[in-house]
Amino acid sequence: MSAIKSFIKTTLLGGMLVVLPLVILILVFTWLFEFIVDKIRPITDIILETTKMQEFAASGLALLLIILCFFLVGLVVQTKIGKFLFEYFEKSFFSKIPLYNIIKETTIQLVSSNKTLFKHVALVKLYGNDTRLTAFVTEIHTDGSYTVFVPSGPAPTAGFIYHLKKESVELVNYPVERAMKTIFSFGAGSKELLNRTISN
């Protein structure tokens, strides 16, 4: 009887591990598609009024036109004149718009492969004892102190920002992506991370 229960439990959990990620992925893509379609609605309506396309095709064409627009703007700013004009307008006007610089930096961090938000993985002491927390260094200051982000597992996008003295931070020679996986998995796989601290 126990063997049957174990078989049913294992099979059910195995099925859930296969199906649930796919369902969640479909829901995320559905939400993302509906969000994009809603935002490009004005362009879609113009296409619908001037052509005999179905709404789905018109939405796809509108999205394609927006992507093409991004490409053309990127092409222009690659030229000397385009780069000069963009830098001039950015310095004279765009940078004076509230939140422009913050939004720009955030966008760069999200889409650029050459820049990373986290400079190092670290273990930090916050409570004056031997308890250490997994953290990601976001800034290293001239006085040797650190600004770190301590994620809240298993959701690494939530957490807290701390400004710590050098002695409270142990840098770890460990890839950020792999350290992030330990956050997703409630700390599982942290053994190697804990053994790879380096001098700071």
N, C-alpha and C positions, 0 to 999 in steps of 0.2 A: 504493500500500500504506500509506504514511504517512498519507494522507488518511483511509483507512478506520479506522486505529488511532486517529487524532485524533477521528473521529466517534464511535467506540465509547466512547472515554474520556470525551468531553464528555457524551454521552448518559447513560452510566452514572453519572457524577458528578451530573448534573442530576437524575436519578431519585432518587439517594441523598439529595440536598438537599431533595427534596420529601417522600420517604417517611420518612426517619429521624426528623425532628422530630415527625411525626404518631405514629410508633411510640413514641417516648420519651414524648410527651404522654399516650398511651393507657396506657402502663405506670405513669406517675406517678399518673394518676387512678385506675387500678385499685388501686395500692398504697394511695392515700389512702382510697378507698372501703372496702377491706378493713380498714384501720386503724380507721376510724370505726365500722364494723359490729362489730368486735371489742370496742371500748370501750363501745358501747351494748348489748352482749349481754344484761346483766341486765334492762334495760327490754324488750328484744325478747322475751325468754323469758316475761316476765309477759304481754305482749300475746298471744303464741302460746298461752299456757295459758288465757286468758280469751276469746279469739276464735277464729275458724276461718280466719284469714288465712294466706296463704303466708308463708314466712320473709322473702322479699324485700320484700313489702308491709309486714310487721311492722317490718322494719328501717327502712323509709322513714317509717313512722308514728312510730317511736321518735325518729328524728332530727328530725322535725317538732315533736314534743312538746318536745324540748330547745331548739330554736330559739324556740318559743313561750314557754318558761320564761325564756330570755334577754330576750325582748321584754317580758314582764310585769315582770321585775326592773328593766329599764331604765325602764319606765313608772312604777314605784313611786318610784324614786330621782329622778325628775323633779319629784315633788311636794315641798313644803317639809318635810313630816313625814318622808318617805322619805329625803330628802337629809340632814336632821338626824340621823336614826337611823344612816344609813350612815356619816357622818363621825364620829359618836360611837363606834360599834363599831370602825371602822377605826383611830381614834386610840388607843382603849383596849385593843384586842385584836389586830386583824389586823396592824398595823404592828410588833407585837412578835414575830410569827412569823418565824423565819429565812427569808430570801430573798423574803419577801412584797413588799417595796418594789422589789427588783430585777425580779421577775417582772411587777409592775404597770407599771413604767416601760417594760420591753421590750414588753409588750402594747400600751401606748399608742402607742409608736413604730411598731408594726406596723400598727395599725388606724386611727390618727388621720391625717386629711388636713391637719390644721392644724399638726402638728409633724413635723419632719424630723430624722432622726438626724444627717445631715451638714449643717453650717452653711455651708460653702464648699468649693469645689474649690481645690486648691492644688498648687504645685510645690515640693518640699522637697529640700534638700541635706543628705545624711546622711554623706557621705564626705570632706568637707573640700575638694572640688574642684568643677568645674562640672557634674558629673553631677546631674541633677534627676529626681525620681520623682513620678509622679502620686499625689496623696494627697487625703483628704477630712478637713476640719477637724471634729472632734467637740466640742471645747471651746476657748474663748478665755479665758485667765486674766487676772486683774487686773494682773499684772506684765507683760503683753504677750506672754507665751509662749503656745504652742499645744499641744494634744493632737491628734494626727492619726492617721488609719488609712490605712496604705499597703496596698492590695489586691494580691493575687497573681494576675495574669492567667493564663488567661482566667476563673478562678473568683473573682469579687470578694468572696465571703463569707469567703475565707481571706486572711490577711495578718498585718500586724504593727502594733502601737500604739507610737507614739513621742511623747515629750514634748520639744518643741523650742523654742529661743529664737526671738525674732521675726525675727532676721536670717537664719535658716535656712529661712524660709517665705515663699513668694510666693503671695499670694492671686490667684485667677483668676476673672474675670468670665465664668463659663461654667456652664450648667445642669448640675446633678448628674447628671440622667438621661442627658444626652449624653456627659458624661465617663465614666459607667459603661459606655456602649457601646464606648468606646475600650478599656476593660479586656477586655470580651468578645471584641473583635476583635484582640487582641494588639497594640494600639497604633495600628491603622489609624484614620485620621481625627483624629489628634492635632495636625495642623498649625494649625487654628484655635485650639485650646486653648492652644498654646504662644505664640500671638500676642496673647493676651488677659489678660496679667498686669496686676494693678492695684496701686496703692500700698497698703501695709499699715502 
